[in-house]
Amino acid sequence: MRVTANGIDTFYEEHGAPEGVPVLFIHGGYGGAATTLASSPHVIADALAPLGAAVRLVTYDRRSAGRTAYRHDHFQLADIAADAAALLDALGIGRAVVVGSSAGGPVALQFALTWPDRVLALALPNTGPALMSLTPQREGRPPSEEIEARLRLVRERLDLVHEAKRDGDRALFARREGEFRTPPPVTPGTEARGRALADSLAAVSTDDLFSYSLGMVRNLGAYEGIDFTDRLGELVMPVLIVHGNADRTVPIAYGKDLAAGIAQAEFHEVEGAGHGITAHPEAQHLLREWLTRVGVPASAR
């Protein structure tokens, strides 16, 4: 389904029942070709399916990602959060449980801090308050290999943003087109999707690839330097944090930083789980159980 939200042609789906407690899922990643040429369903729908009609789950593709329109103008994280708010408005939803996974976490935090009265409860799986900051170290916390690896990744991503600002969007694309056509490494269980993405990247037109790549760069720029650490204490709604202790994409220290800053946060460490925690059975159980405890009657919307 499609709707115009905050001026963006937005793709969304609904699961569950209209009378259920509204749950808005904000996905991770930073958009770009991989999300559009080889899109896949959000696993949160399977995770919450056992709750049936108790929830009204809304999933959507953020701007410049998946099947939602790409934007080449510069925008801020606040704009991405406003997209989510406008989507709820378009669907007639006043208040919702907001779930922000990975790079969706900062969007969820921005949403909750801007419109706290619209957030029934907040879930923050495998995310952190400062994902694209180069100074996420907390005082007294020793450096770790995992965090250093994360910071290297952040530097690589921000290099794209800085190159575009310095040399122009077209110059960046001309220099890195081969890189943009190279699919990311395949993880176990995603081999078929990886092959399909490689074929699509090889065949996509230069103009479309430029559009997808620039959309990703704009998304990365919107996250640059964002750090909500000092504002976490403003959150007063129920908060669930679930993080795998084998996460190499967003180290568990980031999740612990969230928990340390939110007095009422419920923190769960999932043994041996990596990134993409919403696909992990234990994490899915924790999310369902938490939703059952914090869920409110639909009449409270």
LORO-960954 format. One record per residue (C-alpha): z, x, y. Coordinates in steps of 0.001 Angstrom, whole numbers, padded with zeros to 6 digits, always signed. Each point is the difference from the previous one (the first is absolute). Example, Ala and Ser with C-alpha at 12.3 -4.5 7.8 and 13.67 -1.06 7.14 Angstrom:
BEGIN
+007800+012300-004500
-000660+001370+003440
//
This chain:
BEGIN
+000000+000000+000000
-000598+001081+003567
+001584-000739+003361
-000129+001491+003484
+003394+001572+000741
+000613+001824+003279
-003765+000106+000470
-000543+001641-003421
-002088-001614-002747
+002676+000248-002695
-000233-000392-003762
+003079-001524-001639
+001108-001709-003186
+002838-002353-000879
+001942-000214-003257
+002773-002283-001153
+000476-003359+001709
-000185-001220+003618
+003571-001295-000204
+001384+003358-001183
+001877+002534+002124
-002665+001897+001991
-000383+003657-000981
-002359+002217+001995
-001135+003177-001764
-001204+002891+002188
-001895+002529-002103
-000015+003773+000286
-002722+002529+000700
-001937+000608+003186
-003183-001894-000754
-003409+001576-000270
-002814+000076-002498
+002075+000190-003168
+001767-003276+000775
-003230-001842+000800
-002482+001376-002529
+002394-000286-002937
+002584-002548+001064
+002551-001138-002549
+002454-002916-000082
+003459+000553+001441
+002330+000368-002995
+002745-001805+001887
-001632-003265-001095
+000645+000859-003652
+003487+001237+000852
+001027-003313+001558
-001958-002291-002328
+003110-000743-002150
+001593-001624+003074
-002777-002598-000049
+000293-002743+002615
+003201+001508+001435
-002078+002236+002268
-003065-000272+002182
-001353+003543-000155
-002520+001063+002645
-001892+003239-000555
-002634+001286+002397
-002085+003026+000852
+001079+001719+003203
-002532+000773+002738
-002509+002684-001010
+000939-000366-003660
-001336-001840-003018
-001909-003141+000858
+001375-000388+003536
-002130+000947+003016
-000141+003599+001175
+000989+000875+003561
-001152+003160+001782
+002073-000408+003148
+003313+001808+000259
+003039-002062-000964
+003712+000423-000578
+002374-000840-002821
+001205-002901+002146
-003541-001432-000143
+000003+000183-003806
+003339-001822-000090
-001381-002592+002436
-002850-000608-002458
+002593-000958-002617
+001793-002311+002405
-003276-001670+000963
-000865-000492-003667
+003290-001829-000555
-000720-002095+003095
-003437-000907-001329
+001552-001101-003291
+002709-002042+001691
+002807+002260-001219
+002843+000521+002435
+002309+002230-002053
-000567+002062-003121
+001403+002634-002274
-001955+003115+000954
-000812+002668-002609
-001499+003248+001313
-001044+002519-002641
-000709+003687+000746
-002052+000122+003234
+000675-003724+000284
+003659+000863+000519
-000302+001135+003634
-002044-003132+000732
+002757-002129-001545
+002625+001883+002014
-001971-000509+003205
-000359-003695-000842
+003717-000410-000734
+001069+001829+003150
-002417-001947+002194
+000544-003456-001520
+003359+000129-001821
+000319-003778+000145
-003145-000313-002128
+001287+002191-002841
+002124-001720-002633
+000453+003271-001881
-001705+003390-000150
-001066+002026-003053
-001091+003618+000392
-001285+001496-003272
-001068+003686-000121
-000077+000476+003752
+001948+001571+002842
+000735-000162+003727
-002194+002984+000955
-002976+000265-002362
-002404+001642+002443
+002482+002089+001956
+000039+003782-000306
+003747+000088+000657
+001550-002425-002508
+002806+002345-001019
+003443-001472+000469
+002819+002181+001281
+001852+001641-002846
-002660-000713-002603
-001393+003168-001581
-003787+000325-000160
-001633-000827-003316
-003326+000785-001650
-000807-003711-000085
+000494-000443+003725
-001927+003167+000800
-002895-001305-002112
+000192-003310+001864
-000128+001785+003341
-003081+001945-001086
-001694-003300-000819
+001022-001437+003376
-001447+003046+001785
-003297-000370-001870
-000234-003670+000960
+000925+000601+003622
-002613+002758+000200
-002594-002763-000323
+001528-001898+002892
+000176+003067+002197
-003552+001108-000829
-001344-003406+000952
+001847+000106+003312
-001136+003551+000736
-003604-000037-001204
-000913-003681-000194
-000310-002442-002874
-003593+000875-000898
+000682+003739+000003
+002958-000487-002316
-002080-002094-002371
-002917+002461-000025
+002390+002816-000856
+001850-001871-002720
-002525-002431-001483
+000053+001815-003332
+003772-000277-000080
-000166-003710+000798
-002446-000507-002893
+002323+001711-002467
+002218-002431-001927
+003727+000723-000238
+001408+001405-003246
+000184-002497-002848
+003435-000934-001294
+000621-001050-003619
-001110-003566-000605
-002407-000122+002954
-002937+001886-001492
-002396-002961+000072
+000812-000756+003640
-000420+003697+000791
-003475+000083-001510
-001010-003160+001866
+001272+001446+003271
-001856+003276-000542
-003247-001893-000584
+000573-002179+003069
+000807+002957+002225
-003159+001757-001111
-002116-003057+000800
+001605-001321+003206
-002091+000345+003154
+000871+002581+002613
+000674-002692+002593
+002376-001902-002268
+001797+003148-001070
+000447+000938+003660
+001513-003412+000676
+002376+000192-002952
+001048+003559+000826
+000597-000719+003647
+002083-003041-000900
+002214+002256-002110
+000308+002560+002816
+001002-002732+002432
+002656-001213-002446
+001389+003493-000411
+000159+000360+003764
+001997-003206+000299
+002733+001477-002218
+000152+003444+001610
+003519+000968+001006
+001522-003383-000842
+003670+000363-000930
+002225-003075-000232
+003123+001905-001046
+001910-000642+003207
-000799-003729-000079
+000908-000784-003599
+003456-001178+001070
-001647-002883+001884
-001038-001636-003266
+002440-002765-000926
-001867-001857-002752
+000469+000710-003732
-001890+003181-000935
-001112+001284-003408
-001110+003613-000481
-001501+001069-003343
-001264+003540-000564
-001010+002089-002994
+001630+003396-000328
-003278+001467-001265
-001989-001129+003052
-002071+002945+001233
-001909-001944+002658
+003027-001293+001905
+003029+001990-001232
+003119-001982-000783
+001764+001703+002912
-001987-002289+002293
+001364-003063-001763
+003515+001400+000206
-000492+000485+003743
-000741-003712+000262
+003096-000896-001992
+002189+002308+002088
-001070-001716+003205
+000340-003635-001120
+003607-000962-000664
-000799-003082-002097
-002871+001596-001948
-000021-000307-003769
-001418+003261-001401
-001356+000477-003519
-001240+003299-001428
-002413-000477-002899
+000225+002833-002482
-003288+001760-000706
-002099-002325+002163
-002709+001422+002230
-001862-001514+002916
-001403-003518-000253
+003445-001294-000936
-001012-003659+000251
-001858+000466-003297
+003099+001322-001783
+001717-002586-002261
+003531+000938+001073
-000915-000171+003685
-001713-003344-000516
+003126-001359-001679
+002173+001257+002869
-002265-001639+002559
-000043-003339-001821
+003766+000014-000476
+000569+000874+003673
-002385-002718+001170
+001873-002516-002114
+003276+001014+001652
-001254+000058+003604
-002516-002831-000275
+000509-002975+002281
-001200-003592-000279
-003494-000615+001301
+001547-002376+002539
+001454+003049+001801
-003465+001190+001046
//
